[in-house]
């Protein structure tokens, strides 16, 4: 049934959202909220952008590791 739901979402080009809960120290949360206020964006927008950049960076690191392995091997 869940597979059917995912196929329906793909057909409609929608994304399924889930709730994420993380525990961070209070001072990090406070700095994050301050950065959100300064940027004038919503927390949701800031987190989306951060996750996109993080995902891109991890992909870049993985590609670089693969290149090094190919050069060495």
Secondary structure, DSSP 8 states (H G I E B T S, - for coil): -HHHHHHHHHHHT------------HHHHHHHHHHHHHHT--HHHHHHHHHHHHHHHHHHHHHHHHHHHHHH-
